[in-house]
Amino acid sequence: TTPKGTLYPNSGTVTCNSGYTGNGNGGIIDCTDQATWTSFFCNPVNCGMSFTVLNGAVSFAGGTNFPTTNTVTCSAGYTASGTTQTTSCQADKTWSSVTCSAVDCGVVPPVTKGTASTSSTL
């Protein structure tokens, strides 16, 4: 027996997974008179190259499609906060957050026969 809905001229629907979008046609596929289904593809969303990092730069060598990961390089004197030095294209077409923060030199060491102090420019 033939399952219901698979006979010409029936149609079906396709729902793409999170992070993917259909190639058009509103997610509808059709059973054709040639006993085949019309083509439908789920393509990764594109996050674009608009992501910037203050005091750093992003290499888009890995591309801009979901779920691509790209390297963030912080400027001299700055380091990536936490353990993440990469950004990833998310399912909602945004890039994951990366912050380049100023390095911390710590407490000024004692100076023999003198004093030391710091000034803040931040």
C-alpha positions in Angstrom: 0.0 0.0 0.0 1.0 3.6 -0.6 1.3 5.9 2.4 -1.2 8.8 2.5 0.1 12.0 1.1 2.8 10.5 -1.2 0.6 10.4 -4.3 0.6 12.9 -7.1 -0.4 15.8 -6.8 0.1 16.0 -3.0 2.6 18.3 -1.3 4.6 18.3 1.8 6.3 20.7 4.1 9.9 21.0 5.1 11.1 22.7 8.3 14.8 23.5 8.5 16.7 23.0 11.7 17.8 26.0 13.8 20.6 27.9 12.0 19.4 26.9 8.6 17.0 28.5 6.2 15.1 27.1 3.2 15.9 27.9 -0.4 12.5 29.4 -1.0 9.0 28.1 -1.9 7.8 28.6 1.7 9.0 25.1 2.8 6.6 23.4 0.4 7.7 20.4 -1.7 5.5 18.9 -4.3 5.0 15.4 -5.6 5.4 15.8 -9.4 3.8 13.9 -12.3 7.3 12.2 -12.8 6.9 10.5 -9.3 9.6 12.7 -7.7 9.6 15.4 -5.2 10.6 19.0 -6.0 14.0 20.0 -4.6 14.3 21.7 -1.3 17.5 22.6 0.5 18.2 23.8 4.0 21.2 26.2 3.8 23.1 27.6 6.7 22.3 31.2 7.7 25.0 33.8 7.1 26.1 36.1 9.9 28.0 38.5 7.6 31.2 40.3 8.2 29.9 43.2 10.3 31.2 41.8 13.6 33.9 44.0 15.2 35.9 43.7 18.4 37.0 46.9 20.2 40.8 46.7 20.6 41.0 43.6 18.4 40.4 42.1 15.0 38.5 39.1 13.6 39.8 36.9 10.9 36.9 35.6 8.8 39.1 32.9 7.3 36.6 30.2 8.3 33.7 32.0 6.5 30.6 33.6 7.8 28.0 30.8 7.7 26.5 29.0 10.7 28.2 27.3 12.6 31.5 28.7 11.6 34.1 29.7 14.2 36.7 32.5 13.5 39.7 33.7 15.4 39.9 36.9 17.3 43.3 38.6 17.8 43.4 41.3 20.5 45.6 44.4 19.9 49.0 44.7 21.7 48.3 45.4 25.4 44.9 43.6 25.3 43.8 40.1 25.9 40.6 38.2 25.3 38.4 38.1 28.5 37.8 34.6 29.7 39.1 31.6 27.7 37.5 32.5 24.4 39.6 33.8 21.6 37.1 32.8 18.9 33.7 34.0 17.8 31.0 31.7 16.3 28.2 32.4 13.9 25.0 31.6 15.9 21.7 30.2 14.6 20.1 33.7 15.0 22.6 35.3 12.5 24.7 37.0 15.3 28.3 36.4 16.3 29.1 35.2 19.8 30.6 37.8 22.0 34.4 38.3 22.6 35.9 41.2 24.6 39.5 42.4 24.4 40.4 43.9 27.8 43.5 45.8 28.8 46.2 43.5 30.4 46.7 44.0 34.1 50.3 44.6 35.3 49.3 44.2 38.9 50.5 46.2 41.9 53.5 48.5 41.2 56.5 46.8 42.8 58.5 48.6 45.5 61.3 50.8 44.3 64.6 50.9 46.3 65.3 54.4 47.5 62.2 55.8 45.8 58.4 55.6 45.5 56.2 54.6 42.6 52.6 55.4 41.8 50.2 54.8 38.9 48.0 57.0 36.9 44.8 55.8 35.3 43.9 56.7 31.7 41.0 54.3 31.6 
